[in-house]
Amino acid sequence: MHTIKVKKKLEEFFLEDLGEIDISSQTIFGKESQGEAIIIAKEDGLFAGADIIGMGYSLFQTDLQVNVKKQDGEKVKKGDIIAEIRGPVSVILSGERVILNILQRMSGIATLTNTAVHKLNSNHTRICDTRKTSPGFRMFEKYAVRCGGGFNHRFGLYDGVMIKDNHIAFAGSISNAVKKVRKQTGHMVKIEVEIETEEQLHEAIDARADVIMFDNRSPEEVARFVEITPKSIITEASGGIGFHNLADYRNTNVDYISLGMLTHSYQSLDISLNVK
């Protein structure tokens, strides 16, 4: 994650929570009140968001001491200390909730992604995310996927072309859509086409798509479509895939399986801040 972008987002989150003043902390504790706290895991999982703790608290006070003991992608057990914090009590408490919110969500995504990677258990097929992310939180969620051993799909509408069923319907055909895109984009922009039938697959191949997604296809269909697709074209399966059938796609030889659930159906990891 880019430091400048992270700090800008953190400022936005803190301003939303703090408003003008943390009434509770600043009326109870003066500037001279110092304290120590620990951030601990309250359940097993995979941790993500190590830099958030130091960067978040640095926006309040630069001399506050933060000792992060766990790294991104590292397993944590219930009771493990993730970080130690020393400094003004009011600062520790004012930054607590926002920082914990981010850590909990990122760690939940990393944990879920890691579970998916192990569930698939493939040396070839990669697990990746989608654009089904929380508005304003995409950068953190996409990074958490990487911490969990997954890979990122495009970050937005700006860094890759994805021609979906509605694009095809409005354009009249896959060929028309790809042709129009190629005419107006440079050689660094990849074009992905979403298909459902073998007829569409052949049309996407003839149109020289860079990536072809097999949408809502069974493992048997995906395996057959992969055999038809030239090795020079990246293949992806998506839609209707979850933990209940993920392992069924292990031997399809598809290059990527994209899972929207990684960023829209995760459960936050239970992480807490306690007075030391």
C-alpha positions as a Python dict, from the first residue, in 0.01 Angstrom:
ca = {
    (1, 'M'): (0, 0, 0),
    (2, 'H'): (123, 348, -81),
    (3, 'T'): (213, 536, 239),
    (4, 'I'): (70, 868, 123),
    (5, 'K'): (-262, 710, 22),
    (6, 'V'): (-281, 516, 350),
    (7, 'K'): (-219, 828, 560),
    (8, 'K'): (-476, 1024, 362),
    (9, 'K'): (-736, 753, 422),
    (10, 'L'): (-647, 733, 790),
    (11, 'E'): (-690, 1108, 825),
    (12, 'E'): (-1034, 1076, 665),
    (13, 'F'): (-1133, 794, 901),
    (14, 'F'): (-1008, 973, 1212),
    (15, 'L'): (-1182, 1298, 1120),
    (16, 'E'): (-1509, 1111, 1081),
    (17, 'D'): (-1472, 959, 1428),
    (18, 'L'): (-1317, 1247, 1620),
    (19, 'G'): (-1504, 1548, 1489),
    (20, 'E'): (-1374, 1838, 1699),
    (21, 'I'): (-1266, 1650, 2012),
    (22, 'D'): (-1262, 1311, 2185),
    (23, 'I'): (-1479, 1427, 2474),
    (24, 'S'): (-1433, 1111, 2682),
    (25, 'S'): (-1054, 1079, 2669),
    (26, 'Q'): (-956, 1444, 2667),
    (27, 'T'): (-1175, 1543, 2963),
    (28, 'I'): (-1058, 1252, 3179),
    (29, 'F'): (-686, 1248, 3092),
    (30, 'G'): (-452, 1544, 3066),
    (31, 'K'): (-146, 1565, 2843),
    (32, 'E'): (74, 1446, 3131),
    (33, 'S'): (-113, 1115, 3170),
    (34, 'Q'): (102, 840, 3021),
    (35, 'G'): (12, 476, 2977),
    (36, 'E'): (85, 143, 2808),
    (37, 'A'): (-148, -79, 2611),
    (38, 'I'): (-132, -394, 2402),
    (39, 'I'): (-320, -498, 2092),
    (40, 'I'): (-404, -869, 2118),
    (41, 'A'): (-567, -1136, 1905),
    (42, 'K'): (-881, -1278, 2064),
    (43, 'E'): (-909, -1562, 1814),
    (44, 'D'): (-687, -1760, 1575),
    (45, 'G'): (-634, -1626, 1226),
    (46, 'L'): (-401, -1449, 986),
    (47, 'F'): (-288, -1097, 1070),
    (48, 'A'): (-284, -805, 825),
    (49, 'G'): (-232, -432, 877),
    (50, 'A'): (100, -403, 1061),
    (51, 'D'): (182, -58, 924),
    (52, 'I'): (-162, 79, 1012),
    (53, 'I'): (-83, 89, 1385),
    (54, 'G'): (229, 307, 1363),
    (55, 'M'): (100, 524, 1079),
    (56, 'G'): (-232, 575, 1252),
    (57, 'Y'): (-90, 684, 1585),
    (58, 'S'): (178, 901, 1420),
    (59, 'L'): (-101, 1128, 1296),
    (60, 'F'): (-177, 1212, 1659),
    (61, 'Q'): (170, 1229, 1813),
    (62, 'T'): (506, 1145, 1659),
    (63, 'D'): (683, 1052, 1985),
    (64, 'L'): (428, 786, 2082),
    (65, 'Q'): (608, 448, 2089),
    (66, 'V'): (465, 159, 1890),
    (67, 'N'): (627, -184, 1885),
    (68, 'V'): (457, -412, 1631),
    (69, 'K'): (532, -777, 1706),
    (70, 'K'): (346, -948, 1421),
    (71, 'Q'): (401, -912, 1049),
    (72, 'D'): (148, -909, 765),
    (73, 'G'): (50, -1261, 663),
    (74, 'E'): (166, -1409, 993),
    (75, 'K'): (-55, -1655, 1183),
    (76, 'V'): (-183, -1540, 1520),
    (77, 'K'): (-327, -1744, 1802),
    (78, 'K'): (-582, -1634, 2059),
    (79, 'G'): (-395, -1431, 2323),
    (80, 'D'): (-99, -1338, 2099),
    (81, 'I'): (29, -982, 2143),
    (82, 'I'): (20, -802, 1809),
    (83, 'A'): (163, -468, 1924),
    (84, 'E'): (269, -271, 2232),
    (85, 'I'): (192, 100, 2261),
    (86, 'R'): (334, 359, 2504),
    (87, 'G'): (239, 726, 2525),
    (88, 'P'): (-32, 971, 2626),
    (89, 'V'): (-342, 785, 2741),
    (90, 'S'): (-575, 1021, 2554),
    (91, 'V'): (-394, 952, 2226),
    (92, 'I'): (-394, 574, 2276),
    (93, 'L'): (-768, 576, 2339),
    (94, 'S'): (-860, 829, 2069),
    (95, 'G'): (-695, 622, 1796),
    (96, 'E'): (-803, 284, 1929),
    (97, 'R'): (-1135, 226, 1753),
    (98, 'V'): (-1041, 331, 1400),
    (99, 'I'): (-716, 135, 1408),
    (100, 'L'): (-886, -176, 1546),
    (101, 'N'): (-1164, -149, 1287),
    (102, 'I'): (-908, -159, 1008),
    (103, 'L'): (-697, -437, 1160),
    (104, 'Q'): (-1002, -653, 1228),
    (105, 'R'): (-1135, -621, 875),
    (106, 'M'): (-801, -667, 701),
    (107, 'S'): (-715, -968, 916),
    (108, 'G'): (-1058, -1118, 850),
    (109, 'I'): (-1003, -1090, 475),
    (110, 'A'): (-649, -1230, 498),
    (111, 'T'): (-777, -1523, 703),
    (112, 'L'): (-1063, -1598, 462),
    (113, 'T'): (-832, -1572, 159),
    (114, 'N'): (-579, -1807, 316),
    (115, 'T'): (-858, -2055, 386),
    (116, 'A'): (-962, -2039, 20),
    (117, 'V'): (-606, -2090, -103),
    (118, 'H'): (-567, -2401, 114),
    (119, 'K'): (-914, -2525, 22),
    (120, 'L'): (-827, -2509, -349),
    (121, 'N'): (-479, -2653, -285),
    (122, 'S'): (-353, -2603, -640),
    (123, 'N'): (0, -2552, -768),
    (124, 'H'): (-132, -2383, -1082),
    (125, 'T'): (-460, -2201, -1021),
    (126, 'R'): (-445, -1873, -830),
    (127, 'I'): (-717, -1730, -608),
    (128, 'C'): (-794, -1363, -676),
    (129, 'D'): (-1040, -1099, -563),
    (130, 'T'): (-1292, -882, -751),
    (131, 'R'): (-1416, -521, -742),
    (132, 'K'): (-1686, -621, -492),
    (133, 'T'): (-1519, -420, -217),
    (134, 'S'): (-1637, -173, 46),
    (135, 'P'): (-1650, 183, -97),
    (136, 'G'): (-1351, 379, 30),
    (137, 'F'): (-1180, 71, 172),
    (138, 'R'): (-1067, -106, -146),
    (139, 'M'): (-695, -40, -101),
    (140, 'F'): (-694, -205, 241),
    (141, 'E'): (-910, -498, 132),
    (142, 'K'): (-703, -569, -179),
    (143, 'Y'): (-383, -559, 25),
    (144, 'A'): (-534, -798, 281),
    (145, 'V'): (-608, -1046, 1),
    (146, 'R'): (-239, -1045, -89),
    (147, 'C'): (-147, -1097, 277),
    (148, 'G'): (-364, -1407, 273),
    (149, 'G'): (-184, -1557, -26),
    (150, 'G'): (-430, -1442, -291),
    (151, 'F'): (-385, -1215, -591),
    (152, 'N'): (-555, -898, -706),
    (153, 'H'): (-783, -858, -1005),
    (154, 'R'): (-804, -507, -1147),
    (155, 'F'): (-827, -229, -888),
    (156, 'G'): (-1091, -29, -1070),
    (157, 'L'): (-1239, 59, -1406),
    (158, 'Y'): (-920, 244, -1497),
    (159, 'D'): (-647, -24, -1496),
    (160, 'G'): (-790, -294, -1718),
    (161, 'V'): (-1071, -359, -1965),
    (162, 'M'): (-1338, -612, -1872),
    (163, 'I'): (-1607, -668, -2132),
    (164, 'K'): (-1907, -815, -1953),
    (165, 'D'): (-2244, -941, -2077),
    (166, 'N'): (-2405, -596, -2073),
    (167, 'H'): (-2115, -443, -2269),
    (168, 'I'): (-2156, -719, -2527),
    (169, 'A'): (-2532, -670, -2544),
    (170, 'F'): (-2501, -295, -2605),
    (171, 'A'): (-2208, -334, -2848),
    (172, 'G'): (-2383, -605, -3049),
    (173, 'S'): (-2108, -866, -3021),
    (174, 'I'): (-1781, -956, -2852),
    (175, 'S'): (-1594, -876, -3171),
    (176, 'N'): (-1738, -525, -3193),
    (177, 'A'): (-1662, -451, -2830),
    (178, 'V'): (-1301, -573, -2847),
    (179, 'K'): (-1241, -394, -3176),
    (180, 'K'): (-1359, -59, -3033),
    (181, 'V'): (-1145, -98, -2723),
    (182, 'R'): (-830, -191, -2917),
    (183, 'K'): (-875, 110, -3141),
    (184, 'Q'): (-863, 350, -2847),
    (185, 'T'): (-630, 193, -2588),
    (186, 'G'): (-257, 138, -2578),
    (187, 'H'): (-62, -185, -2580),
    (188, 'M'): (-22, -187, -2200),
    (189, 'V'): (-396, -227, -2138),
    (190, 'K'): (-520, -585, -2117),
    (191, 'I'): (-864, -683, -2239),
    (192, 'E'): (-1071, -944, -2058),
    (193, 'V'): (-1392, -1087, -2199),
    (194, 'E'): (-1660, -1262, -1995),
    (195, 'I'): (-1821, -1558, -2172),
    (196, 'E'): (-2079, -1825, -2095),
    (197, 'T'): (-2097, -2044, -2405),
    (198, 'E'): (-1852, -2226, -2630),
    (199, 'E'): (-1965, -2008, -2920),
    (200, 'Q'): (-1872, -1696, -2722),
    (201, 'L'): (-1541, -1855, -2626),
    (202, 'H'): (-1443, -1902, -2992),
    (203, 'E'): (-1550, -1544, -3068),
    (204, 'A'): (-1336, -1411, -2781),
    (205, 'I'): (-1039, -1617, -2901),
    (206, 'D'): (-1082, -1489, -3258),
    (207, 'A'): (-1104, -1132, -3123),
    (208, 'R'): (-764, -1188, -2954),
    (209, 'A'): (-876, -1121, -2597),
    (210, 'D'): (-591, -1122, -2345),
    (211, 'V'): (-798, -1284, -2072),
    (212, 'I'): (-1117, -1490, -2096),
    (213, 'M'): (-1344, -1540, -1796),
    (214, 'F'): (-1572, -1842, -1782),
    (215, 'D'): (-1878, -1713, -1596),
    (216, 'N'): (-2093, -1949, -1387),
    (217, 'R'): (-1954, -2261, -1549),
    (218, 'S'): (-1927, -2604, -1390),
    (219, 'P'): (-1582, -2758, -1324),
    (220, 'E'): (-1633, -2986, -1624),
    (221, 'E'): (-1718, -2694, -1852),
    (222, 'V'): (-1422, -2490, -1722),
    (223, 'A'): (-1183, -2780, -1788),
    (224, 'R'): (-1319, -2819, -2143),
    (225, 'F'): (-1302, -2444, -2212),
    (226, 'V'): (-942, -2432, -2087),
    (227, 'E'): (-849, -2708, -2334),
    (228, 'I'): (-997, -2504, -2620),
    (229, 'T'): (-828, -2177, -2519),
    (230, 'P'): (-477, -2107, -2658),
    (231, 'K'): (-204, -2109, -2392),
    (232, 'S'): (-125, -1746, -2476),
    (233, 'I'): (-461, -1637, -2332),
    (234, 'I'): (-508, -1618, -1954),
    (235, 'T'): (-814, -1802, -1827),
    (236, 'E'): (-1035, -1721, -1528),
    (237, 'A'): (-1335, -1886, -1366),
    (238, 'S'): (-1589, -1691, -1164),
    (239, 'G'): (-1947, -1705, -1043),
    (240, 'G'): (-2115, -1968, -827),
    (241, 'I'): (-1785, -2074, -671),
    (242, 'G'): (-1748, -2097, -294),
    (243, 'F'): (-1607, -2320, -24),
    (244, 'H'): (-1875, -2580, -102),
    (245, 'N'): (-1729, -2651, -448),
    (246, 'L'): (-1392, -2475, -470),
    (247, 'A'): (-1193, -2799, -453),
    (248, 'D'): (-1389, -2929, -754),
    (249, 'Y'): (-1204, -2674, -971),
    (250, 'R'): (-858, -2792, -858),
    (251, 'N'): (-783, -2996, -1169),
    (252, 'T'): (-944, -2773, -1431),
    (253, 'N'): (-608, -2602, -1509),
    (254, 'V'): (-778, -2262, -1515),
    (255, 'D'): (-527, -1985, -1436),
    (256, 'Y'): (-738, -1784, -1189),
    (257, 'I'): (-1050, -1825, -981),
    (258, 'S'): (-1197, -1489, -874),
    (259, 'L'): (-1401, -1486, -554),
    (260, 'G'): (-1615, -1187, -462),
    (261, 'M'): (-1676, -1335, -118),
    (262, 'L'): (-1321, -1254, -11),
    (263, 'T'): (-1413, -888, 26),
    (264, 'H'): (-1791, -889, 68),
    (265, 'S'): (-1861, -1190, 291),
    (266, 'Y'): (-1568, -1202, 532),
    (267, 'Q'): (-1594, -1199, 910),
    (268, 'S'): (-1371, -955, 1097),
    (269, 'L'): (-1103, -1116, 1313),
    (270, 'D'): (-1155, -1042, 1683),
    (271, 'I'): (-873, -808, 1789),
    (272, 'S'): (-872, -593, 2102),
    (273, 'L'): (-671, -319, 2277),
    (274, 'N'): (-613, -371, 2650),
    (275, 'V'): (-439, -164, 2915),
    (276, 'K'): (-104, -322, 3000),
}
